[in-house]
Amino acid sequence: MISPQKRPLKICDLTQFYSPVSGGVRRYIEQKGAYLRKHRPDCRHIIIVPGEKTESFGDDLIRTYTIASPLLSRTSRYRALTKLHLIEEVLEKELPDIIESGDPYQVAWKAIASGRGLDIPVVGFYHSHFPEAYFRTIAKYFGPLAVSITDEICRKYVTTLYNRFECTLVPSPVLAKVLSGWGVEQIHTVDLGVDAEVFVPDIPDRAATRAKLEIPPEARLLLYVGRLASEKNVRTLFEAFSLLHAREPGKYFLLCVGDGTQRALVQSLREETHAVHWLSFCPDPHELASLYRAADLFVHPGVQETFGLVALESQASGTPVVGIKGSYMDRIIFTDQKHWATENSPAALAGAIERKFTQNLPAAGLAASMEARERYSWKSAFSRLFNIYTEVVNHYSP
């Protein structure tokens, strides 16, 4: 293995968790490329993800390989990467110095096997605490004994897989502690970040954005950005909004940005209340920042978040966040959480939203923006990550 000091460090991101229209993993990979272009021209970036067809595109600095894969969802556009032999063909061609695997399924096992065969170190990024979704579903239908059995199976699977990586990257110190308790070794906490030059407050585009979306200027505008999926707990959000609208019609308006398997819920809510504006996707970060700034309050109903990237972006843009206490996201909230819901129910979330409006939201948003942009810039996040890459490569023994 040639050391990174003798030639450009070549990094490969390999993941099945990639959609062209949504997802924190996609945002993470795109921001890594932007950081590399601006701050690390000594590096090269290879991206291997599922796509509509098998092809490659890019330049000498960043090259993306898509592998034709069947759709898992026509709304969120996630795909199942099943042609594992094509992954190895790309790795053999590019011979990266390090591979980062971004999901816990068949692609992760292929990354490990190919890395060993090609003498390339492989690290895993634990983007999603996927066992929690299994626990909740099992508990709902089969009871505590089944949860206990599932818990044991998940722990064994996670430790067996992630202890095969050179190290495991985790976006939350609390989650890192959980995995360590399960038996996962060599864990590094790596925060995600925010583009501190794009997601900024105090740009006077609020009125124009609301007018463009035909949102009444006097309405209390709530914003949700993310996938419309059960694991995002959007049903609780929509039912909470329905309660607020029933109590005081016209007082609240909901702007929803995202798509997914529960698209019908937001469409139904729009027809029911005539106070919902829905955008299936917002690809332009500058436009997304304008949407954040146009809102009075960002509502994040998630209870399974490992980080909460959209909550960070909203705060950086000067818009406070309200949600349900108890997720790994709590640590990146820079406003008072005393009004947050303490249980996962529509009534509790609706009450939290109402109580939040008793605060001076613009002042709270500006204070949160300063904290978010100073403490969680992508530049500092990737600076730490690239130091880990270099350490792994330099100490790797095939």
N, C-alpha and C positions, 0 to 999 in steps of 0.2 A: 504493500500500500504506500503510495507516494504521499508524503506529508503535505498538509495544506499550505505550508510555507513555500513549497517548490512549484506549485501551480494553483490556479483558482480552485477554491473549494466548491465542489459540485454537490448540491443538495437535491434529493428527490422526495417530493410529496406524493404519497400513494394512498388513495382513499376511495371508498365506495360512497361515503357520505358527501356527495357533491351534486348540486342541482344548479342549472344555469339561471334559475329564477328565485332561489331562496337559500337560506341556511347560513349559520354562523361559521361552518367549516369552509364554505366557499369564500366568505368574507375574510377569514383568517388567511387563507392561501393567497388571495388577491393582494391583501395588504402586505404579506411577506414579500411578494414580488415587487411591490411599490417601494418597500424599504430597501430591498436589494439594489434596485436601480438607482436610488438616491444616495444610499450610504455605504453599500458594499459592492462596488463594481468589480471587486476581486473575486466574487462568487458567481456561480452559475446555478440556475434553478430548473429542475425537471419536474413536471407535473404529470401524473398518470391517474386518469379518472374515467368513469364510464361516460358514454355519450351515445348519440344517435347513430354514428358510424365510426369506423376505425380510421383515424387520420392523425396528422401532427401539424402543428402550426406554431409560429413564434419566431424568435431570432436567436442569436448566439448567446444572449444573456438569459432569456426565459423561453423554454419550449414546452408546450403542452401536448400530450398524447392522449387522445380519447379512444376508448375501446368500445365497439358496438355492443350495447347491452340492452336487455329488455326492460321496459318501464315497470316500475313498481306502483307508480301513481301518475295518472295523467294530469293531475292538478299541481302537485309539488314537483313533478318531473324527476324524482329520484329513480335510479336504475340499479338493477342487480348485476354486478360485474362477475360474470361466470366464465369468461374465456381467460382463465388464469395463465395459460401458456403464453398469451400475448404480453402479459406483464413481464414475464421472464425475457422475452425477446427484446423488449425495450430496455430492460436493465442490462442485458448483455451488450446491447449496442452503446448505451450511454455510460455504463460503468461509473455511477455516482460514488462519491466518497462516503455518503451516509444516506440512509433511507428513513423517512419518517412515515410510519403507518398510522392512518387516522381513523380506523374503525376496528371493531373487535370481532369481526366475523371471518369468512373464508379468505378475504384479501389479506388480513393480518397474518394468517398462517402461511400464505404464499410469500409474503414479504420476508418472513423469518426464514423459510426454506431457501428462497432465492438468495438472500443475504449470506447465508452460510455457504451455499454452493459457490458464490462469487467472491467470498471473503470481503463482504461489505457489512459494516455495522448497521444495525437496525434499531431504531428507537420507536416507542409507541406513544401516541398522544391520546389520553383518555378524555375525549371531548364530552362524552355523555355517560352519565351513570345509569346505563341501560338496565341493570337489575331492578331498579326501583319500579320501572314500568311493569315488570313481571310480578313483583311483590303485590302491587296494587290490584292488578287484574286477578291474581290468584286469590287474594284476600276477599275480593268482591264475590267470587263465585264458589270458592272451595273451603274457606275458613283457615284458622290459624295453623293447623297441622300441615296443610299443604304449603302454607307460607314458609314454615320451618324447613320443610324438605327442599323447597325451591331455593331458599336462602343458602342452604348448604351446597346445593349444586352450583349456584352462581358464584359463590366464594371460591370453590375449587376450580371452576372454569377460568375466572378472572386471574387467580394466582398462577395457574398453570400456563396461561397465555402470556401474561405480562412479565413474568419472571424469565421468559425466553428472550425478551428485549434487552439491549444493553442498558437502557434505563426507561422509565415511564414518566412522561410529562403530564402534569395535572394542573388545571386552571384554578384550583381552589385549595388553600391550605387545610380547610376542614375536610374536603374530600380526600386530600392526600393522607390525612390522619386515618380516615375510614379504610382506605386501601392498605395502608401500613398495618392496621389492626387485622386485616384479613390475611396478611402475609406477603403482600407485594413489596419487593425490595427495590433499591436504587430509584427512588422517586425524587423528581425535581418539580417544584411548584413554579409554573410559568403563567403569569397573568396574560390575559388578552388585553387589547388596547382600543384606543379611539384615535381617529385622525383629528388631531387638535387644531389643524388649520382649516378643516371643513366644517366640523361640528362646533360651531361657535354661537354665542348669544349676541344680542344687540344689533343684529342686521335688520333694518326696518322693512321686512317683507311679509310680516304677519297678516296685515290687512289685505294685501294683494293675493296672498296664497288662499286665504279664506274666500275671497271674492271669486277666484278662479274655480274653486270647488263648490261654489254656491252654498257656503255655510253661513248662516246668519251671524253677523258681527257680534250680537249680544249674547249668543249661546255660549254655554260652558262646554268647550270642545275637549272631548276625551280622545286619546289616540292609542291605538294598538298596532304594533308592527311585529309580524312574525307569521309562522305557519299556522294555518287553520287546521289543527290536528288535536286529537284527544289528549296527547301527552303535554300539550301546551295549555290545557285547561281552559280553552276558549269558551266552552259551553257555560262555565261559571260567569265569565265576563259578560256574555250576551244576555244571560238571564238577569244578571245584576243591572245591566243597562235597561232591560225591559221593566224592571221594578222602578228605577228612577224615572223613566218616561211615564209610567202609569201614575206615579205620584204627582209629577209636575210636568205635563206635556209641553214640549218646546224649550224647556230650560236647559236640557243637555243634548249634545249632538256627538255622535261617535264617528270618528274617522278610522277605518280599518285598512291596513296595508298588508297584504299577504294572501296566500292561497293554500289549498290543501283539501284533505278528504272531508272536512266539515264546512265546506263552502256553502252548502245549503242553509246552514244555520244563520250566516250573516245575510244571505239573500232573504230569508224569511223575516229576519229582524228588520231589515230595510223596508219590506212591504208592510210590516206590522206598524212601525213607528213613523215612517217617512222622515227619520232623523238620523240616518246612517249613510255615509259616503264610503264606498268600497273601491280600493285600488288593488288589483291582483298582484302587482309587482311595481317596484320603483328602482330601476337599475342605476340611476344617477345619484351618487352620494350627495351632491350639492342640492338636488331637488328633495332628497330625503331629509336633509338638514332643515330645509324650509318647512317641511311638514312638521318636524319636531317643534320648530319655533312657533308655528301657527297654533299649536295646541296649548290649552291651559294646564292639562295634566295628562301624563302618560300612565296608562293602566296596564300593569303586568300581572296577569293572573297565574303565572307559572308557579308550580310547587316542586318541580324537578330540575330547576336550572342549576348547572354546574358553575356558571359564571354570570350571564345576564348581559350580553353585549349590547342589545338594543336599549336596555335601561341605562347603560353607561353613555351611549350616544345621545339619548334624550337629555340626560343631565348636562352633558357637555354643551348641548345646544341651549341650555337655560330653562328647560322644562322639567319640573319635579316629577317624581314617580310615586305611585301608590300601588300596593299589591297585598299579598298574603304572606305573613311572617313565617319564617322557618326554613327557607331554601338556602342553598349555598350563595345565593345572590345578595343576601342581606349585607354582607361586608362591603359591597361597592355602592351602597346607598348613602348619599351625603346630606340628606335632609332628615329631619326628625321622623322616626317611624312610629311615634305614639298613636297616630291615627290609622295605622295599617290594620287590616283584618287579622284576627287571631285564629280564625277557622276557615276552612275551605268551603264556603257556601255563598250563593248569590246574595243573600240578605246581608251577610257580614261584609262582603266586598262593596255592595251598594252603600252601606253605612260608612265604610272607610272613605269612599269617594266623597260623600257628603261632608264628612268631618274635615277632610283635607282642604275643602274650600273655605274653611274658617281661618285658614292661615293666609299670610301674604305670599302667594305663590310666586309672583315675579321676583321678589327679594330672595326667597328661598332658592329659586332656580338659578339666580346669578351666583349665589354662594356655592351651590352644588357644582356649577360649571367650572369655577376656579379649581375646586378640589379634583374633579374628574380629569380635567385637561392637564393639570400639573402632575398627578400621580399615576395616570394610566395612558400615557401616550404610546403609540405603536413603536416609536423609536426606542424607548427604554425597554419595552417588552421584548422586542426582537434583538436588541443588544445583548440581553441576558440569554436569549435562546441561542444565538449564534456562538456565544461563549461556550455553551453546553455542547453544541455540535463539535466545535474545535477540540474540546476536552475528550469527547467520546472518540473522535477519529484518531487523536494522538495517542490514546491509551488502548486502542483496540488491538486485541491479539486473536487472529483467526483460529 
